[in-house]
Amino acid sequence: MSLKLYCDLMSQPSRALYILLKSIKCNFEPKFVNLRQAEHYTEEYSAINRFQKVPVIDHNGFILTESVAILKYLSRENVIPESLYPKESKAQARVEEFLEWQHAGLRLHCAMYFRVKG
């Protein structure tokens, strides 16, 4: 399996995927994209992700953006263990419920906290 994760650890969604892949001991190649240096706006990176955002995966030539879509895809590909992303519909719905909620209910507020404290 060839899995590349394009990320910047300053990005919460990137960091979450990076930590997840490390914690499950997934063999992946991190490709760090320095957002502070505007590397996501280069022609080279724009060819990978036309939206010029992180995270992105390249899984055997299949390019996918958006952290939740990546999580769901890697689960279907059996990269993410069922203990972390269940296959049973109602249990999976609870995980997805949290993933959807955290974007508006948690992520924004935490980002603003660190921006103010930084």
C-alpha positions in Angstrom: 0.0 0.0 0.0 1.2 3.4 -0.9 -0.3 6.2 1.3 0.9 9.8 1.4 -0.6 12.3 3.7 -0.2 15.9 2.7 -0.5 18.0 5.9 0.6 20.8 8.1 0.5 20.0 11.8 -0.8 23.5 12.5 -4.0 22.4 10.8 -6.3 20.6 13.2 -7.8 18.3 10.5 -4.3 17.5 9.3 -3.1 16.9 12.8 -6.0 14.6 13.6 -5.3 12.4 10.6 -1.6 12.4 11.3 -2.1 11.3 14.9 -4.7 8.7 13.9 -2.4 7.1 11.3 0.5 7.1 13.7 -1.6 5.6 16.5 -2.8 2.7 14.3 0.8 2.2 13.1 -0.2 2.7 9.5 2.7 2.7 7.1 2.3 6.2 5.4 4.5 8.9 4.1 3.9 12.3 5.6 4.4 15.1 3.0 4.5 18.3 5.0 3.0 21.4 3.4 4.1 24.6 5.1 1.0 26.8 5.2 2.9 29.7 6.8 5.3 29.7 3.8 2.3 29.5 1.4 3.4 26.2 0.0 -0.2 25.2 -0.6 -0.4 28.0 -3.2 2.5 26.6 -5.4 1.7 25.1 -8.8 3.1 21.8 -7.6 0.7 21.6 -4.7 -2.2 23.0 -6.7 -1.8 20.0 -9.1 -2.4 17.8 -6.1 -5.3 19.8 -4.6 -6.9 22.5 -6.7 -8.6 23.8 -3.5 -5.1 24.4 -2.1 -5.9 23.1 1.4 -4.7 20.3 3.7 -5.1 17.5 4.4 -5.0 15.5 1.3 -4.1 11.8 0.8 -2.7 10.0 -2.2 -3.6 6.4 -1.9 -2.1 4.4 -4.7 -2.7 7.3 -7.1 -6.2 8.1 -5.7 -6.2 11.7 -4.5 -8.8 12.7 -1.8 -9.4 15.9 0.2 -11.3 16.7 3.3 -10.5 15.0 6.6 -13.9 13.3 7.2 -14.1 12.0 3.6 -10.5 10.7 4.1 -11.5 9.0 7.3 -14.5 7.3 5.8 -12.5 6.2 2.7 -9.6 4.8 4.7 -12.2 2.9 6.9 -13.8 1.3 3.8 -10.3 0.4 2.6 -9.7 -1.3 5.9 -6.8 1.0 6.9 -8.7 2.3 9.9 -9.7 -0.4 12.3 -13.3 -1.1 13.0 -12.7 -0.4 16.7 -12.2 3.3 15.7 -14.7 3.6 12.9 -17.4 0.9 13.2 -19.1 -0.8 10.3 -22.4 -1.2 12.1 -24.7 1.5 10.9 -25.9 3.0 14.2 -22.5 3.0 15.8 -21.0 4.5 12.7 -23.7 7.2 12.7 -22.7 8.2 16.3 -19.1 8.6 15.1 -20.3 10.7 12.1 -22.5 12.7 14.4 -19.5 13.7 16.5 -17.4 14.4 13.4 -20.0 16.8 12.0 -20.6 18.5 15.4 -17.0 19.1 16.2 -16.5 21.3 13.1 -19.0 23.9 14.3 -19.3 23.0 18.0 -15.7 22.6 19.0 -13.1 23.3 16.3 -13.9 27.0 15.7 -14.0 27.9 19.3 -10.7 26.1 20.0 -9.1 27.7 17.0 -10.2 31.2 18.2 -8.9 30.5 21.7 -5.4 29.6 20.5 -5.4 32.5 18.0 -6.2 34.9 20.9 -3.7 33.3 23.3 -1.0 33.0 20.5 
